[in-house]
Amino acid sequence: MDDSPDHRSKLVAQGLTIGYGHGAVQRDLSFAVKPGSIFAIMGASGGGKSTVLKALIGLLQPSAGTVWVNGQDYWAGSEQHRAELGRQFGVLFQSGALWSSMSVAENVALPLRMFTQLDDASIDALVRLKLALVDLHGAGALMPAELSGGMRKRAGLARALSLDPDLLFLDEPSAGLDPVAAAHLDNLILELRDDLNATVVMVSHELPSLFAICDDGVFLDAETKTAIAHGSPKWLRDNCTNPTVHRFMNRDGSRLRDEPKGVQHVTS
């Protein structure tokens, strides 16, 4: 019998406690990510957002609880089972995490060379396609050091898309970008979600991006080390009465940036 708590969800965290050694960074986390949504993991710096992301993508085993991916218990199976489920993931790390000694094209091609049997011509064609998807036409020959911050993020996103994942994990995608570059990346994330029918899980504390593109989310608290609110960023900003959440979501008088073109919201 399948004990998955919600067959309709793309990803489910159930009773997660996560930490290092004997110390818990976050505990008793439970949330579900709907297919086709952009789900935010929110909270102040130091609250464990990126640590939770590591547990969701298989880099850190929870000390309690589990993660369900398309109805399958990620941590219950063998290493091979986890690797097979992990092929459904695309991950953009905060820095872009490009190999500095490889060209942009070589970075994007790396997962294809590692995990497929495609020939060189097919890989080259797919690399050009992925770079075109993130508006980096003709940038394949450049080295990471030659890219702007926004271009590095988009190159990392192209690599995350190389194996056609249906779950895309983004760690602070707009951090360090100027408002124009951040808005461009937000639009791109929306387009990729819609065009590729992907589900996105995004760690962020950048309010303009959270308000502009996220449908749902969970707010992690550093003091209590657990989730203290669930809902879309805009709903939390306007309706949540928890003082910690209210201060964070309304800091600096932040309001909703003009929504990117083509924005769509998932409804229950």
C-alpha positions in Angstrom: 0.0 0.0 0.0 1.3 3.5 -0.9 1.5 5.7 2.2 2.0 8.9 0.1 0.0 11.7 1.8 -1.1 13.4 -1.4 -1.0 11.7 -4.8 -2.0 15.0 -6.5 1.2 16.8 -5.3 4.4 16.9 -7.2 6.5 17.1 -4.0 5.6 16.6 -0.4 7.7 17.2 2.7 6.3 15.2 5.6 7.4 15.8 9.2 11.0 16.8 8.2 13.6 17.5 10.8 16.9 18.6 9.3 20.2 19.6 10.7 23.9 18.8 11.2 25.1 16.6 14.0 22.8 16.8 17.0 21.5 20.3 16.2 18.2 20.8 14.3 18.1 23.7 11.8 14.4 23.1 11.1 12.0 20.6 12.6 8.6 19.1 11.9 8.2 20.6 8.4 5.2 19.5 6.3 4.1 21.1 3.0 2.9 20.0 -0.4 3.8 21.5 -3.8 1.2 21.4 -6.5 2.0 20.5 -10.1 2.7 23.5 -12.2 3.1 25.9 -9.2 6.0 28.1 -8.2 6.4 27.3 -4.5 8.5 29.6 -2.3 10.6 28.6 0.8 10.7 32.0 2.6 12.3 33.4 5.7 15.1 35.6 6.9 18.8 34.8 6.3 20.1 32.1 8.6 16.7 30.4 9.0 17.7 27.2 7.2 16.1 27.7 3.8 19.0 26.4 1.8 19.5 23.5 4.3 15.8 22.5 3.7 16.5 22.7 -0.1 19.4 20.3 0.3 17.1 17.7 2.0 14.6 18.1 -0.9 17.2 17.5 -3.6 19.0 14.6 -1.8 22.2 16.3 -0.6 21.3 16.1 3.1 19.3 13.2 4.6 16.7 14.4 7.2 17.0 13.1 10.7 13.2 12.5 10.7 10.4 12.6 8.2 10.6 12.1 4.5 10.2 13.6 1.0 7.7 12.3 -1.5 8.5 12.9 -5.2 5.6 12.1 -7.5 4.2 9.7 -4.9 7.5 7.9 -4.2 9.4 8.0 -0.9 12.7 9.6 -1.9 14.7 8.5 1.2 13.2 5.0 1.6 14.9 3.4 -1.4 18.4 2.5 -2.4 21.0 4.9 -3.7 20.1 3.9 -7.2 16.4 4.6 -6.5 17.3 8.1 -5.2 19.5 8.7 -8.3 16.7 7.8 -10.6 14.3 10.1 -8.9 16.9 12.8 -8.8 17.1 12.7 -12.6 13.7 14.4 -12.5 15.3 17.4 -10.7 17.0 20.5 -12.1 18.9 22.6 -9.6 20.1 26.2 -9.9 22.5 26.9 -7.0 22.8 30.5 -5.7 26.1 31.2 -7.3 25.2 29.5 -10.5 27.9 26.9 -9.6 29.5 26.9 -13.1 32.8 25.2 -13.6 35.2 28.0 -14.3 37.5 25.9 -16.5 34.7 25.0 -18.8 32.9 27.1 -21.4 29.2 27.9 -21.0 28.4 25.2 -23.6 30.6 22.6 -21.8 28.9 23.4 -18.5 25.4 22.9 -20.0 26.5 19.7 -21.8 28.0 18.1 -18.6 24.8 16.4 -17.3 24.0 15.2 -20.8 27.5 13.6 -21.1 27.3 12.1 -17.6 23.7 10.7 -17.7 22.8 10.0 -21.4 24.2 8.0 -24.3 23.6 10.8 -26.8 26.2 11.5 -29.5 28.2 14.7 -29.7 26.0 16.2 -32.5 22.8 15.6 -30.4 24.4 17.0 -27.3 25.5 20.1 -29.2 22.0 20.7 -30.6 20.4 20.3 -27.1 23.0 22.7 -25.6 22.1 25.3 -28.2 18.4 24.8 -27.5 18.8 25.1 -23.7 20.9 28.3 -24.1 18.2 29.7 -26.4 15.6 29.0 -23.8 17.4 31.2 -21.3 18.2 34.0 -23.8 21.9 33.1 -24.1 22.0 32.6 -27.9 25.5 32.4 -29.1 27.0 32.5 -25.6 28.2 28.9 -25.6 31.9 29.7 -26.3 32.2 32.2 -23.5 33.8 31.3 -20.2 31.9 31.9 -16.9 34.3 34.8 -16.0 33.1 36.6 -19.1 29.5 36.6 -18.0 27.6 39.2 -16.0 25.8 38.1 -12.8 22.5 37.7 -14.6 24.1 35.7 -17.4 25.7 33.4 -15.0 22.4 32.7 -13.3 20.8 32.0 -16.7 23.7 29.7 -17.8 23.2 27.8 -14.5 19.5 27.6 -15.3 20.3 26.2 -18.8 22.4 23.5 -17.2 19.6 22.8 -14.7 17.2 22.3 -17.7 19.6 20.0 -19.6 17.9 16.7 -18.7 14.3 18.1 -19.1 13.4 18.0 -15.4 9.8 18.3 -14.3 10.9 19.7 -10.8 13.1 22.7 -10.9 14.8 23.9 -7.6 16.1 27.4 -7.5 18.3 28.7 -4.6 18.1 32.5 -4.3 17.9 33.0 -8.1 17.6 36.8 -8.1 20.0 37.4 -5.2 22.7 39.9 -6.2 21.0 41.0 -9.4 19.9 44.5 -10.2 16.1 45.1 -10.5 16.1 44.9 -14.3 18.1 41.6 -14.4 16.0 40.2 -11.5 12.7 41.0 -13.4 14.1 39.5 -16.5 14.9 36.3 -14.6 11.5 36.3 -13.0 9.8 36.5 -16.5 12.1 33.7 -17.7 11.1 31.4 -14.8 7.5 32.0 -15.5 8.0 31.2 -19.2 9.9 28.0 -18.5 7.3 26.9 -16.0 4.5 27.4 -18.6 6.4 26.2 -21.7 8.0 23.1 -20.1 5.1 22.3 -17.7 7.6 22.3 -14.9 7.0 22.7 -11.1 9.3 25.2 -9.4 10.5 25.3 -5.8 12.3 28.5 -5.0 14.3 29.5 -2.0 14.3 33.3 -1.7 14.1 36.3 0.6 13.8 38.8 -2.3 10.3 40.3 -1.9 9.8 41.6 -5.5 10.4 38.2 -7.0 8.4 36.4 -4.3 5.4 38.7 -4.9 5.7 38.6 -8.7 5.8 34.9 -9.5 5.1 32.6 -6.5 1.7 30.9 -6.1 2.3 29.3 -2.7 4.9 28.9 0.0 6.1 28.2 3.5 7.7 30.6 5.9 10.6 29.3 8.0 11.4 30.9 11.4 14.9 30.9 12.7 13.9 31.3 16.3 11.4 28.5 16.6 13.1 26.4 13.9 9.9 25.4 12.2 7.4 26.7 9.7 5.2 29.4 11.1 3.1 30.3 8.1 1.9 28.8 4.8 0.4 30.6 1.8 1.3 32.7 -1.2 3.8 35.6 -0.5 1.1 38.2 -1.4 -1.4 36.5 0.9 1.1 36.4 3.8 2.0 40.1 3.2 -1.6 41.2 3.3 -3.3 38.8 5.7 -0.8 37.0 8.0 -1.1 38.2 11.6 2.1 36.5 12.9 4.3 39.5 13.7 7.5 37.9 12.5 6.0 37.1 9.1 4.2 40.5 8.9 7.5 42.4 9.5 9.4 40.4 7.0 6.8 40.5 4.2 6.2 44.3 4.7 9.7 45.4 5.4 10.8 48.7 3.8 7.3 49.3 2.7 7.7 46.7 0.0 4.8 46.4 -2.3 4.0 44.3 -5.3 6.2 44.9 -8.4 4.3 45.0 -11.7 3.7 41.4 -12.5 5.8 39.9 -15.3 4.0 39.5 -18.6 2.1 36.3 -18.8 2.0 35.7 -15.0 -0.5 32.9 -14.1 -1.4 31.8 -10.6 -2.4 28.3 -9.5 -5.7 28.1 -7.7 -6.9 25.3 -5.5 
